[in-house]
Amino acid sequence: MLSESTIALIAASMVTASLPFYLYGAWIMIDAETVTWGVLTYHLKFIIPGLILNTIPVVTWMIPRLLQQLGGAVALHAVLGLQAYALLAFALTGIVRILQVKRNAGFYDDPNQQTELNDLHPNMSAWRGRLRVGVFGYVGLWFLAWSLGLYLYMTKYVL
């Protein structure tokens, strides 16, 4: 059976390995002049593995152990992580509607249409705002939780 420190190293490594996937996935969207269906699916090919690498250790190792060690920095780490996932869910409430409207309008098939994106639906700007707030909030809180998690790992298992 694996020791706790080995499992902690695997968990920390998996969460850390998700960072390049997030960064490259974000770069794809930032670099794209127009978000076509191809750009979106290529972006998701990096974001989804990043989410999987991050979520597996959270669900299988961190959450089950939370109540045994809850206090101080561990509690803050858990709150930051939980809030990050809450903001990700908030972002998804915007992206689902944006995808539906853009798909129905044919924006992924013909991205060079002259219609302004906000003219496709009266709520489009609100959905885009949800997406931005959720994604930036997730990334910011994820980074804080990750940094604190590395600190906790180092102080408990390395130093």
Summary of the structure (lengths in Angstrom):
residues: 159
radius of gyration: 18.6
end to end distance: 23.3
largest distance: 61.0
contacts: 432
relative contact order: 0.13
helix: 83%
strand: 0%
